[in-house]
Amino acid sequence: MHAHLDHTLNWPPGLPPRLSLRLMPERAAFDPATRTLFIADVHLGKAAVFRARGLPVPQGTTTGTLARLSQALDRSQATHLVVLGDFLHARESQASGTLGALSAWRQRHSHVQCLVIEGNHDWHAGRVQSSFDILSSTEPYVHGCLHGVHHPPDQGLPGVLTLAGHVHPVLHLRSRFDKLRLPAFWLNHGVLTLPAFGEFTGGFALNPAAHPGSEVFLVGEQVLPLTPKPEH
């Protein structure tokens, strides 16, 4: 299962854990206790939207996104999938190519129960997921001390770990000669914001120094916690 690629986040910190999440380099979080995989901001069909509006962008982003989702499901052996908003990008996402790829993906993972917690893009895109046996909800996901929403609150509830999306957190790393932008999980005040799952998305640049006590987990070939620079 290549679990060494993942980072285990125990919650709450400093106490006997009530929850252990696996943060995965596929940009997903997995709860082994419920065999639930969480992702956010898939934005399926975003490239098709741009092409429909006359902008030349490459094809294949939906296929790549769904392939990575299949990899995460296969590797975790999840039986439940929860999408924390923005499953589709816009109404033009309902192009035949996008829906055909989604149909093939759903047939491959027909045993997985899927739920979309609706985000702002889902309201515009329409609920096409219902025809693929994918449930939708405007209410938060709640299971014990784990909650799931689209828009991250400023602070989580006491004793609760809230998973969220919408922000698309990334971190810019710089050296004297090079720079790199990596997706990231961001834990701040009891809210774990997931990286955007979609291939074709922008990002909000994190500044960890502006949020003392927050934690950043960088996503590459594996998930690694960001080590703060020592103070001099």
Stockholm file with secondary structure:
# STOCKHOLM 1.0

chainA/1-232         MHAHLDHTLNWPPGLPPRLSLRLMPERAAFDPATRTLFIADVHLGKAAVFRARGLPVPQGTTTGTLARLSQALDRSQATHLVVLGDFLHARESQASGTLGALSAWRQRHSHVQCLVIEGNHDWHAGRVQSSFDILSSTEPYVHGCLHGVHHPPDQGLPGVLTLAGHVHPVLHLRSRFDKLRLPAFWLNHGVLTLPAFGEFTGGFALNPAAHPGSEVFLVGEQVLPLTPKPEH
#=GR chainA/1-232 SS CCGGGSEEEEESTTSCCSEEEEEETTTEEEETTTTEEEECCCCBTHHHHHHHTTCCCCSCHHHHHHHHHHHHHHHHTCSEEEECSCSBCSGGGGCHHHHHHHHHHHHHTTTSEEEEECCHHHHHHCCGGGGGTEEEESSCEEETTEEECSSCCSSCCTTCEEEECSSCEEEEEECSSCEEEEEEEEEETTEEECCCCSSSCCCEECCGGGSTTCEEEEESSSEEECCCCCCC
#=GC SS_cons         CCGGGSEEEEESTTSCCSEEEEEETTTEEEETTTTEEEECCCCBTHHHHHHHTTCCCCSCHHHHHHHHHHHHHHHHTCSEEEECSCSBCSGGGGCHHHHHHHHHHHHHTTTSEEEEECCHHHHHHCCGGGGGTEEEESSCEEETTEEECSSCCSSCCTTCEEEECSSCEEEEEECSSCEEEEEEEEEETTEEECCCCSSSCCCEECCGGGSTTCEEEEESSSEEECCCCCCC
//
